[in-house]
Amino acid sequence: MSLSSRDTVADGPVIRLDAVQKSFSLPNGEVFDAVRSVSLDIAQGDVFGLIGTSGAGKSTLLRLINLLERPDAGRVLVGGRDLTQLSRSELRDMRQNIGMVFQQFNLLQNASVFDNVAFALKIHGKHSRNEIDARVRECLALVGLAEKIDTYPAQLSGGQKQRVAIARALAPRPQVLLCDEPTSALDTETTRALLQTLRDINEKIGVTIVIVTHELSVVELLCRQVAIMEHGRVVERFAVDSASDAPRLSALGRELDALVRRRERDEREAQEAQDAGAARAAEVNYV
Ligand SMILES: Nc1ncnc2c1ncn2[C@@H]1O[C@H](COP(=O)(O)OP(=O)(O)OP(=O)(O)O)[C@@H](O)[C@H]1O
């Protein structure tokens, strides 16, 4: 069986947040509203970025999607099911449908790469040995680490560790992959390669990716849609693919547009230079 994300509800978004709220009680007795009545739809197969200044509520919002944080109010629907209404065992099953990767990889240091990736499948207890073996190999191939199957995390670079974490998250064939600052611990070149891998994975298996980042360049390189958060609210969302003349409501939105414009201009200029070079070469050959 080939690796593919699960069948989805025919229409409607794969993730729907409906007026979700989350507050935290602070040690001084005050209550802090980290997420304030956020409603957001994310389409199946999308690559969706969540950006905002530090403390804007991005990670909390991401963690509401798999109920690592339970909302104080509002509904969280994934694949059409309201997670807030599920029993503990139903939620455990549902979490197989929502993979997650973290900034610090969170691998088991004393377990091999194979065992790290197999972990969620073994815990779930519903897969045969052969099935687990095949899935682990498929997922490691998907992240370009097939040959590292018998190594241990300590023998891997940061980028490789994050790839193992992605393979682990994908092993249960989730519909959704949540990524919380997955490249923050990586250098620029490793970040680029990892983002390309995430993009390839999205294209190959159609898994919906939601990524929290504070780096605009990550959104620009990876995402199709972005939502910008300020003080616990989503202030705007838009498609990242191409520069737009639509006025942006936030400074980050304007900065992101400027980045997209610069990339489009660079690509245009590179193409023009290439065309001019080809025309000159043709002239020389002709003469
Ligand atoms: N468990 C908690 N208890 C108390 N306050 C919390 C808790 N978790 C988050 N917060 C607070 O909620 C706010 C939003 O946190 P969150 O981590 O979602 O922000 P963020 O946008 O991801 O920020 P950063 O980019 O710095 O990680 C912050 O002010 C944070 O201190």
The ligand as a Gaussian input file, in Angstrom:
#p B3LYP/6-31G(d) Opt

LIG

0 1
 N        0.664000      27.557000      29.890000
 C        0.695000      28.904000      29.921000
 N        0.486000      29.588000      31.050000
 C        0.477000      30.932000      31.075000
 N        0.677000      31.696000      29.974000
 C        0.896000      31.067000      28.815000
 C        0.916000      29.651000      28.711000
 N        1.165000      29.309000      27.413000
 C        1.275000      30.478000      26.741000
 N        1.117000      31.517000      27.577000
 C        1.170000      32.941000      27.218000
 O        0.278000      33.147000      26.141000
 C        0.821000      34.052000      25.191000
 C        0.842000      33.428000      23.837000
 O        1.803000      32.366000      23.845000
 P        2.200000      31.590000      22.532000
 O        3.297000      30.645000      22.897000
 O        0.977000      31.034000      21.913000
 O        2.740000      32.780000      21.651000
 P        3.551000      32.749000      20.300000
 O        2.888000      33.698000      19.377000
 O        3.704000      31.335000      19.815000
 O        4.924000      33.337000      20.785000
 P        6.445000      32.919000      20.473000
 O        6.688000      33.284000      19.039000
 O        7.225000      33.759000      21.418000
 O        6.548000      31.449000      20.748000
 C        2.207000      34.424000      25.709000
 O        2.131000      35.662000      26.358000
 C        2.551000      33.340000      26.701000
 O        3.369000      33.789000      27.727000

